[in-house]
Amino acid sequence: MNLQEKEWWDKAQADENAVILDVRTMDEWNRGIIPGAINIDIYKGQGFIYEVEQLDTDKNYYVYCAAGARSGQACSVLNQLGFKNAYNLMGGISQWSGPVVNPNE
């Protein structure tokens, strides 16, 4: 499901089962992340699927990338793998006006 920034962030903050998932590359990840995010690079192909299959299907996933295309694909993959709730951040982190932190601190 595609959500605008405010709805995506508000839902994630109010959700006790929320997992924020960044599907960008490690280089992109190192430039800054949305607080609390975990990273699984969708460009890993089958490796992405292996890592996603280790996640809890009962959690709700708030997914983002740079512009919203890869995270949209990731949400489709999550749904196909039996994840009930995957929310795509429309516009990605490039349009994000919320908090961004350095993942290495």
C-alpha positions in Angstrom: 0.0 0.0 0.0 1.3 3.4 -1.0 1.2 6.1 1.7 2.1 9.8 1.7 4.9 10.8 4.1 2.7 12.1 7.0 0.4 9.1 7.1 3.4 6.6 6.7 5.3 8.2 9.6 2.3 8.7 11.9 1.2 5.1 11.3 4.7 3.8 12.0 5.1 5.8 15.2 1.7 4.6 16.5 2.3 1.0 15.5 3.8 -1.3 18.2 4.5 -3.9 15.5 6.3 -1.5 13.2 9.5 -2.3 11.4 11.0 0.4 9.2 12.8 -1.2 6.3 15.3 0.6 4.0 15.8 -1.3 0.8 18.5 0.9 -0.6 22.2 0.0 -1.3 24.7 0.2 1.5 26.2 3.4 0.0 22.8 5.0 0.1 22.2 3.7 3.6 25.5 5.3 4.8 24.3 8.7 3.6 21.5 8.8 6.2 18.5 6.8 7.3 15.1 7.3 8.8 15.5 6.6 12.5 15.1 3.0 13.6 15.4 1.5 10.1 16.9 -1.8 9.2 18.6 -2.3 5.8 18.0 -5.1 3.3 19.2 -4.1 -0.2 16.6 -5.1 -2.8 19.3 -5.2 -5.5 20.7 -8.4 -3.8 17.9 -10.2 -5.8 17.6 -13.7 -4.3 19.7 -12.6 -1.3 17.0 -10.0 -0.6 14.4 -12.7 -0.6 16.5 -15.0 1.7 16.9 -12.1 4.2 13.2 -11.1 4.1 12.2 -14.6 4.7 13.9 -14.4 8.1 11.6 -11.5 9.2 8.5 -11.9 11.3 5.4 -12.0 9.0 3.2 -10.8 11.9 5.0 -7.4 12.0 4.0 -4.4 9.9 6.7 -3.1 7.5 7.1 0.5 6.6 9.4 0.4 3.5 11.3 3.1 1.8 14.1 3.6 -0.8 15.4 6.7 -2.6 12.3 7.7 -4.6 9.6 5.0 -3.9 10.0 2.6 -6.9 12.3 0.0 -5.3 10.3 0.1 -2.0 7.1 -0.4 -4.0 8.7 -3.5 -5.6 9.8 -4.6 -2.1 6.2 -4.3 -0.8 5.0 -6.5 -3.6 7.6 -9.1 -2.8 6.7 -9.0 0.9 3.0 -9.5 0.1 3.9 -12.4 -2.2 5.9 -14.0 0.7 2.9 -13.8 3.0 3.5 -10.5 4.8 0.1 -8.9 5.4 1.1 -5.3 5.9 3.7 -3.6 3.9 3.5 0.2 3.4 5.5 2.0 0.8 6.7 5.6 1.4 5.7 7.5 -1.7 8.5 9.7 -2.9 11.1 7.9 -0.8 13.8 9.5 1.4 14.6 12.0 -1.4 11.2 13.7 -0.7 11.3 13.0 3.1 11.0 16.0 5.4 11.1 14.0 8.6 14.1 13.1 10.7 17.3 11.5 9.2 20.1 10.1 11.2 23.6 8.8 10.5 23.4 4.9 10.8 27.0 4.7 11.9 26.6 6.7 15.1 
